[in-house]
């Protein structure tokens, strides 16, 4: 694909004029990795539902409930560098297995959390789950890139990431069907005594338990399928045993990578802000009942899923950063409609932001890692650490929402998406040095 350098040591078949998506013998491992993308999509977007759920169960502010996202995405930041060392020392497959195992443990920790009825213990379980997913994502994304020619790495990663919203829709569907309709209404709580209120909280928290234990069981199954499968890429087989020093300095002095990390920070921030507060927007701005509000987040993620596959196709025609600029600009417009139209039109615009978000994560990832060679594993860690944006900016949006309103607070994702569009413009206007750029894109 456009802008992707071709490593000399990896064979690229050109007899038919078409580059294969993955190297021979890696089709099944690639399919197994796709299941990982779906699994962490379920966990991540079920977390979006939890923000609203905990706000009702524990009676807290939007800022306090946003600590769910802080625990989740803060874990991503904390574990990315350890994951890079695991990948460098033991390979991508070990990193994937370590992440799957730790994430499964976090899912099962929801069992004692539901018994203790402590918000802090739920945050701990979520932190452990997300720690595993951080290692998993730090390993799986560059693993996908290494499974085929660098020419089409961005398209291959977009295809794998297209299954992330498949899992995300399953996660939100579990929230919309199993959790939100069965939450004890605030009006009913107001008339309850202390004992009744305690039983209601127990019942509500048990609803959270079931989806997460199910996710943990699926993660264990994927672990078993991957553990007994050979999954080594040509790059890992030929990689030198000595680690090149100075990776941090080289990465910092690469502006396409450095600004790519910043763009990923604001992309994830925009994504988490948009999805975290879609349900609150529906409830507080438009007046949608709690039992039905989850379906708007579901609709948003369905759009995300459809758009991800469409964008994967379009990446075969257009330069990735041209699409990134177009989608970033569209996202800004939609977010501003959400700000200035506090009605059903604004809600539809908030839902539609997912169309612009669909392209961003894998495209920024692929463009920023382009041509890094031996520094790719540590470069991947930096891009996963950028997920910290999903921990910090929802707190800003939650605080702004408490001070103003749900619609005004959508100025936060609007600013984030504008900065992502700025990165795309930078890449389009700045030439990369010492790289062979593939042609054939508009």
C-alpha positions in Angstrom: 0.0 0.0 0.0 1.0 3.6 -0.2 3.8 4.9 2.0 4.9 1.5 3.2 8.6 0.7 2.9 9.5 -2.8 1.7 12.1 -4.7 3.8 14.8 -6.3 1.6 15.0 -9.5 3.7 11.4 -10.5 3.2 10.3 -11.9 -0.2 7.5 -10.2 -1.9 5.9 -12.0 -4.8 5.4 -9.7 -7.8 4.8 -12.2 -10.7 1.0 -11.5 -10.7 1.5 -7.8 -10.0 -0.4 -8.2 -6.7 1.1 -8.4 -3.2 -0.2 -11.2 -1.0 -1.9 -10.1 2.3 0.0 -12.5 4.5 3.1 -14.6 4.0 2.6 -18.3 3.1 1.8 -20.5 6.1 0.5 -17.6 8.2 -3.1 -17.6 7.2 -4.3 -19.6 10.2 -2.2 -17.7 12.7 -3.6 -14.5 11.2 -7.1 -15.8 11.7 -6.3 -16.7 15.3 -5.0 -13.2 16.0 -8.2 -11.8 14.6 -10.1 -13.5 17.4 -7.9 -11.6 19.8 -9.0 -8.3 18.3 -12.6 -9.3 18.7 -12.1 -10.4 22.3 -10.6 -7.2 23.5 -13.2 -5.2 21.6 -15.9 -6.9 23.7 -14.1 -6.1 27.0 -13.3 -2.5 26.0 -16.8 -1.5 25.0 -18.5 -3.3 27.8 -16.5 -0.9 29.9 -18.3 2.0 28.2 -21.5 0.6 29.5 -20.1 0.2 33.0 -19.6 4.0 33.4 -23.3 4.6 33.3 -24.1 1.4 35.3 -21.8 2.3 38.2 -23.1 5.9 38.3 -26.6 4.5 39.0 -25.5 1.7 41.4 -23.2 3.7 43.6 -24.8 7.2 43.1 -21.8 9.2 41.9 -20.9 12.1 39.6 -20.0 11.7 35.9 -16.4 12.5 36.9 -16.3 9.7 39.5 -17.9 7.1 37.1 -15.3 8.1 34.5 -12.7 6.5 36.8 -13.7 3.3 35.2 -12.1 4.4 32.0 -9.1 5.8 34.0 -8.5 2.4 35.5 -8.9 0.6 32.2 -6.8 2.9 29.9 -4.3 3.7 32.7 -3.5 0.0 32.7 -2.8 0.2 29.0 -0.2 2.9 29.7 1.4 1.1 32.5 1.9 -2.3 30.8 3.0 -1.2 27.3 6.7 -1.0 28.0 6.9 -4.3 29.9 5.0 -5.8 26.9 7.7 -4.5 24.5 10.4 -6.2 26.6 8.4 -9.5 26.5 8.1 -9.2 22.7 11.7 -8.3 22.3 13.0 -11.1 24.5 10.5 -13.9 23.8 8.6 -13.0 20.7 5.2 -11.8 19.7 3.5 -15.2 20.4 4.6 -15.2 24.1 3.4 -11.6 24.4 0.0 -12.6 23.1 -0.3 -15.5 25.4 0.8 -13.5 28.4 -1.8 -10.8 27.6 -4.6 -13.4 27.2 -3.8 -15.1 30.5 -3.6 -11.9 32.5 -6.8 -10.6 30.9 -8.6 -13.8 31.8 -7.5 -13.5 35.4 -8.9 -10.0 35.5 -12.2 -11.2 34.2 -12.5 -13.8 36.9 -11.7 -11.2 39.6 -15.1 -9.8 39.0 -16.5 -12.8 40.9 -15.1 -11.7 44.3 -15.7 -8.0 43.4 -19.4 -8.7 43.0 -19.4 -10.4 46.4 -17.6 -7.5 48.2 -19.8 -4.7 46.7 -16.8 -2.3 46.6 -16.4 0.1 43.7 -12.6 0.1 44.3 -12.4 -3.7 43.9 -14.2 -3.5 40.6 -11.7 -0.9 39.5 -8.9 -3.3 40.5 -10.4 -6.2 38.6 -10.8 -3.9 35.6 -7.2 -2.8 35.9 -5.9 -6.4 35.9 -8.1 -7.2 32.9 -6.9 -4.1 31.0 -3.3 -4.9 31.9 -3.6 -8.2 30.1 -5.3 -6.5 27.1 -2.5 -3.9 27.0 0.1 -6.7 26.6 -2.1 -8.4 24.1 -2.6 -5.3 22.0 1.1 -4.3 22.2 1.9 -7.7 20.8 -0.9 -8.4 18.4 -0.8 -5.2 16.4 2.9 -5.4 15.3 2.5 -9.2 15.0 -0.2 -8.5 12.3 2.1 -6.0 10.6 5.0 -8.6 10.6 2.8 -11.3 9.0 3.0 -9.9 5.5 4.8 -7.4 3.3 5.2 -3.9 4.7 3.7 -2.6 1.5 0.2 -3.5 2.6 0.7 -3.4 6.4 -1.8 -0.6 7.0 -4.5 -2.4 5.0 -3.7 -5.7 6.8 -3.9 -4.1 10.2 -7.2 -2.4 9.2 -8.6 -5.7 8.2 -7.6 -7.3 11.6 -8.9 -4.3 13.4 -12.2 -4.5 11.5 -13.0 -7.5 13.8 -12.5 -5.4 16.9 -15.9 -3.7 16.4 -17.4 -7.1 15.9 -16.4 -7.9 19.5 -17.3 -4.3 20.5 -20.8 -4.8 19.3 -21.1 -8.1 21.3 -19.9 -6.3 24.4 -22.3 -3.4 24.1 -25.1 -5.8 23.2 -24.4 -7.7 26.4 -24.7 -4.4 28.3 -27.8 -3.4 26.5 -29.6 -6.7 26.9 -28.2 -8.2 30.1 -27.4 -5.1 32.2 -29.1 -1.8 31.5 -32.8 -3.1 31.2 -32.4 -4.9 34.6 -30.8 -2.1 36.6 -32.9 -1.0 39.6 -34.4 2.4 38.7 -33.4 5.4 40.7 -37.0 6.1 41.5 -37.4 2.7 43.1 -34.2 3.2 45.1 -35.6 6.4 46.6 -38.3 4.4 48.4 -36.1 1.6 49.7 -34.8 1.0 53.2 -31.1 0.2 53.9 -31.6 -3.6 53.7 -33.6 -3.4 50.4 -31.1 -1.0 48.9 -28.2 -3.4 49.8 -30.0 -6.3 48.1 -30.7 -4.1 45.0 -27.0 -3.2 44.7 -26.1 -6.9 45.0 -28.5 -7.7 42.3 -27.3 -4.9 40.0 -23.6 -5.8 40.4 -24.3 -9.5 39.7 -25.5 -8.3 36.3 -22.0 -7.0 35.6 -20.4 -10.2 36.7 -21.9 -12.5 34.1 -20.6 -10.8 30.9 -17.1 -10.4 32.3 -16.8 -14.1 33.4 -18.0 -15.0 29.9 -15.3 -12.9 28.3 -12.7 -14.5 30.7 -13.8 -18.0 29.5 -13.5 -17.0 25.9 -10.0 -15.5 26.5 -8.9 -18.9 28.0 -10.2 -20.7 25.0 -8.3 -18.4 22.6 -5.1 -18.9 24.8 -5.4 -22.7 24.2 -5.8 -22.4 20.5 -2.8 -20.1 20.1 -0.5 -21.9 22.6 -0.4 -25.1 20.5 0.1 -23.4 17.1 3.4 -22.4 15.5 3.2 -18.6 14.9 6.7 -17.3 13.9 7.0 -14.6 11.2 10.0 -14.2 8.7 11.1 -11.0 10.5 11.3 -12.8 13.9 13.3 -15.7 12.4 15.8 -13.5 10.8 16.0 -10.9 13.6 19.5 -10.4 15.2 20.0 -11.6 18.7 21.5 -8.4 19.9 19.2 -5.5 20.8 20.1 -2.3 19.1 20.7 0.4 21.7 19.3 4.0 21.4 15.8 3.0 20.2 14.2 5.7 22.3 16.4 8.4 20.7 15.8 7.2 17.2 12.0 7.1 17.8 12.0 10.6 19.3 13.9 12.1 16.4 11.4 10.5 13.9 8.7 13.2 13.7 6.2 10.9 11.8 6.4 8.5 14.8 6.6 11.2 17.5 3.6 13.0 16.2 1.9 9.7 15.5 2.0 8.9 19.2 0.4 12.2 20.0 -2.3 11.6 17.3 -3.0 8.2 18.7 -3.4 9.8 22.2 -6.1 12.2 20.9 -7.7 9.6 18.7 -8.2 7.1 21.6 -9.3 10.1 23.7 -12.0 11.0 21.1 -13.1 7.4 20.8 -13.5 6.8 24.5 -15.1 10.2 25.2 -17.6 9.7 22.4 -18.6 6.2 23.4 -18.4 6.7 27.2 -21.0 9.5 27.2 -23.3 8.5 24.3 -25.7 6.9 26.8 -25.6 9.9 29.0 -26.2 12.2 26.0 -29.2 10.1 25.1 -30.6 10.1 28.6 -29.9 13.7 29.8 -30.1 15.7 26.5 -32.8 13.9 24.6 -34.6 12.2 27.5 -34.3 8.6 26.3 -35.2 6.1 29.1 -32.4 4.2 30.7 -33.6 0.8 29.4 -33.4 2.1 25.8 -30.4 4.3 25.9 -27.9 1.5 25.4 -29.2 0.9 21.9 -27.8 4.2 20.7 -24.3 3.1 21.7 -25.1 -0.2 20.0 -26.0 1.7 16.8 -22.8 3.8 17.0 -20.7 0.6 17.2 -22.6 -1.0 14.3 -21.7 2.0 12.2 -18.1 1.7 13.4 -18.1 -2.0 12.3 -19.6 -1.3 8.8 -17.3 1.7 8.3 -14.2 -0.3 9.3 -14.7 -2.7 6.4 -15.5 0.1 4.0 -12.3 1.9 5.0 -10.3 -1.3 4.6 -11.5 -1.4 1.0 -10.8 2.3 0.4 -7.3 1.9 1.7 -6.6 -0.1 -1.5 -7.5 3.0 -3.5 -6.5 6.1 -1.5 -3.4 7.1 0.5 -4.1 6.3 4.2 -3.4 9.8 5.5 -5.7 11.3 2.9 -8.6 9.2 4.3 -7.4 10.0 7.8 -7.6 13.7 7.2 -11.1 13.4 5.6 -12.4 11.3 8.5 -10.9 13.6 11.1 -12.5 16.6 9.6 -15.9 14.8 9.4 -15.6 13.9 13.1 -15.0 17.5 14.1 -18.2 18.5 12.2 -20.3 15.8 13.8 -19.0 16.5 17.3 -19.8 20.2 16.9 -23.4 19.3 15.7 -23.7 17.3 19.0 -22.6 20.4 20.9 -24.8 23.0 19.2 -27.9 20.8 18.6 -29.0 19.5 22.0 -31.8 17.3 20.5 -32.3 14.1 18.5 -30.2 15.6 15.6 -27.3 16.1 18.0 -27.7 12.5 19.3 -27.6 11.1 15.7 -24.5 13.2 15.1 -22.8 11.8 18.2 -23.7 8.3 17.1 -22.3 9.0 13.6 -18.9 10.1 15.0 -18.1 6.3 14.9 -17.8 6.5 11.1 -14.8 8.9 11.4 -13.3 6.9 14.3 -13.4 3.6 12.4 -10.3 4.4 10.3 -8.1 6.0 12.8 -6.5 3.6 15.3 -5.0 1.1 12.8 -4.1 3.8 10.2 -2.2 6.0 12.7 -0.6 2.8 14.0 0.6 1.7 10.6 1.7 5.1 9.4 3.6 5.9 12.6 5.5 2.5 12.6 6.3 2.7 8.9 10.0 1.9 8.2 11.0 1.5 11.9 12.7 -1.9 11.3 14.2 -3.2 14.5 12.7 -0.4 16.6 9.1 -1.5 15.7 8.5 -3.5 19.0 9.4 -0.5 21.2 7.6 1.8 18.8 4.5 -0.3 19.1 4.7 0.1 22.9 4.7 3.9 22.6 1.6 3.8 20.4 -0.2 1.6 23.0 0.9 3.9 25.8 -0.8 6.6 23.9 -4.0 4.9 24.8 -3.6 6.9 28.0 -5.7 9.5 26.2 -8.6 7.3 26.9 -7.9 7.4 30.6 -7.4 11.2 30.9 -9.7 13.0 28.5 -12.9 11.3 29.7 -12.2 12.8 33.1 -12.0 16.2 31.5 -15.3 15.6 29.6 -17.0 14.2 32.7 -15.9 17.3 34.7 -17.1 19.6 32.0 -20.4 17.7 31.8 -20.9 18.1 35.5 -20.3 21.8 35.2 -22.3 22.4 32.0 -24.2 19.8 30.1 -23.8 16.5 28.2 -23.9 18.3 24.8 -21.5 21.1 25.6 -18.9 18.5 26.9 -18.7 17.1 23.4 -16.4 19.9 22.6 -13.7 17.7 24.0 -13.8 15.0 21.3 -14.2 17.8 18.7 -10.8 19.2 19.7 -9.2 15.8 19.8 -10.4 14.9 16.3 -9.1 18.2 15.0 -5.6 17.3 16.3 -5.8 13.9 14.5 -6.7 15.7 11.3 -3.7 17.9 11.9 -1.4 14.8 12.1 -2.8 13.6 8.8 -2.1 16.9 7.2 1.5 16.9 8.6 2.1 13.4 7.0 0.7 14.5 3.7 2.8 17.7 3.5 6.1 16.2 4.9 8.3 13.8 2.9 9.8 10.8 4.6 13.5 10.3 4.2 15.4 7.2 3.2 12.3 5.2 2.4 11.0 3.5 -0.7 7.3 4.6 -1.1 5.0 2.3 -3.0 2.9 3.9 -5.7 -0.5 3.3 -7.1 -2.7 5.3 -4.6 -4.6 8.5 -5.1 
